[in-house]
Structure formats: structure tokens, C-alpha cells
Amino acid sequence: MSDQPTLALLSATIDMRYLVPAFEAACPGIELRLWPELGNVAEIDAAVCWEPPPGVIATLPRLKLIQSLAAGIDHLVRDPALPASVPLCRIVDAQMASGMAAYVAWAVVQGQRHMGAYLAQQRAGEWREQPVQHPPQHRVGIAGFGTLGQACARTLLSIGYAVRGWKRSASEVAADLHGVALFHGDAQLADFLSGCDTLVCLLPLTEATRDRIDARFLAALPRGAHLINVGRGDHVVDADLLAALASGQLGAATLDAFRTEPLPAGHPFWQHPRITVTPHIATRTPIAVIAAQTLANLASAQAGRAADVAIDRRRGY
């Protein structure tokens, strides 16, 4: 019998075979089993997951690790049968942060500099200058000021934007972000939102943040603000977003995450003239990083050090 671990690659929505080369390179002799062909489930040591079929993780009796493919674990904790005793880990990746910062900087600039209008003018053969606003005059707020949010702030500050950040609780941020106006907690949320010409949503998805971006939330933004959602689709109440666009309270939205993915054909977001849709591609973690972190987390769990790598399920991240 091999001493190498046995991993289940579980997803109801994507083909997990793309991970196989990285795991085989990182751990020659590893056994990988792809849903639904799991074989003897009592042999599986770890589950590597992206939106796994509900209930399947609970059928793995020897499981020592549940590993998310991403920084978020909301797609896992919504399963009521998820075993509470098994360590749950997320990906922490510096390359993910740089990819997110690049996407957010693009989305901010394309909105603030009217690039959508210029593309339409090009197709119409129209030479016309849109209003030019210098970056320091444009306030960008980042809701969710963790590792990814702070990486985005650095990039936006380097371009010259006025940046503010909001997080759930007061805590230290990196020393190089001294130019960011910081807000925390529900008591300071309205003040934070009132100064966001562009709002970037990077919140974790928890019960407290689900449906958070609703009519009341959007009404607290300056009229004509731009929303960029690179968090989760369940943060946004779709009908309230559409109503805010229709009334002019919201000027535009750039959306990379949706309640149902892929975004269904016929959804009103597809054809809306002031919504930019991208297919959940804001950032990606290299598969070599996923394999290395999963194997390191599994080793920690097997050695009794799960607390060093597992997330706090009570907080949801």
C-alpha cells in the first residue's frame, strides 16, 4: 500500500482534472479521485473542493482536511452536512492578490475614464472627448480590507486615486497604507459609503454580508457611483441593483461574481448598457500553489497542527 495520501477532487460545477498535473508533480505517487468516481471513500484523506455536491463530504469517514480552491469558503459552509470536526482551509496566495489588484485597477480606470463610452464612440465613428477627472479627485472605497483589499489599495494609491477602506472590526493594516482613510463596523459604514465615487466589494460571504448590497446600501453612495463586485454574487440583491441603475442612483456596475454561475442566458445583466459582465475571472491561483498549500495543510492536520492553518468557521473566513 502506498504511503502517499489519497485526495478527492470535488466539484459539481467545474472539471477538476486541470489540477491533476500539479498534484502529481508535487507529490509523485499521490492518488487522486475525481467526483463521482471516488472508489472506497474510507481511503480518502483530503477533499479539494469548489462547490462540491451537497452532502458528499460527509460521506468521507477518514477525512483529515477540507481544502477550498479559493480564498472564500462560503461554497463549503452552506452545506448543512459539512463535518464540523474536520479542519477547513482556504488558499492564501500573493499571486492571487496581484491578479485581483490588476483587475480592480482596470475596472476603476475604465469606469472613471469613460472607456465604455469611448468604445461605443469608436464603433459609431465619433470623435468626442468625455469629461476628464484626475485620479486624486476620484474616491475609491474598498469594502473588505483584508489581504486582497489592501493589495488593491496599494495599486490604486500608486496611480493617484483617493482610497478609503472599510472592514468589520478595527485592526491594524500594513504600514505602507498610511494614505488610506479607514472605517470599521456598522457605525461607520454610512460615512464610508458616502465618500465612494467607486465602491469595490471584496467582502467575504457570511450570513452577515449576504444580500448586504441592497437598496438601502446603494442609496448611501453618492449619486452616480460605480459598483465593482469582485466578492460573491450573493452579496448583491440583483433587483435592487437594477432599480438603482434605472433611477440614476448608481451610474454603472462592473460585476465578476453572480448568484448563479454561469450567468443564465436571458439574465438582464447581459444586455444592460451600464453593466460590464466578466465570467468570474478577476484572479486565479496557479495550480502549483493550490497543490503545495493543500499538501502542506494536510501535513499540518495529520501532525495535529490543524489550528495553524484552519479558518474560523464562526466568522466565516
Secondary structure, DSSP 8 states (H G I E B T S, - for coil): --SS-EEEEE-SSS-GGGGHHHHHHHSTT-EEEETT----GGG--EEEESS--TTSGGG-TT--EEEESSS--HHHHT-TT--TTS-EE----HHHHHHHHHHHHHHHHHHHTTHHHHHHHHHHT---------GGGSEEEEES-SHHHHHHHHHHHHHT-EEEEEESS-----GGGTTSEEEETGGGHHHHHHT-SEEEE-----TTTTT-BSHHHHHTS-TTEEEEE-S-GGGB-HHHHHHHHHHTSEEEEEES--SSSS--TT-HHHH-TTEEE--S-S----HHHHHHHHHHHHHHHHTT-GGGT---TTTT-
